[in-house]
Amino acid sequence: MGRAKYMIFKGETLTAMEAYQFGLAEKVCSRESLMDEVHRLAMKIASNGPFAVKACKGVSTKAWNFPWRRLSE
């Protein structure tokens, strides 16, 4: 909550490093190496089984949308 308020109240664009530190970005790289990094990640994901990738996407989406708060009430 503190980080969210900081970003909202600050009213400024985050730097790449701030986004990384706040957990909004997984990696920071230079503009020059961006497409190489994207290609490496895409190739890594593509090398995994398509059904496994699809299942992981589905499970992570369901977990994100699950009403966890209700479990503790």
Buried (B, 14 or more C-beta within 10 A) or exposed (E): EEEEEEBEEEEEEBEBEBBBEEEEEEEEEEEEEEEEEEEEEEEEEEEEEEEEEEEEEEEEEEEEEEEEEEEEE
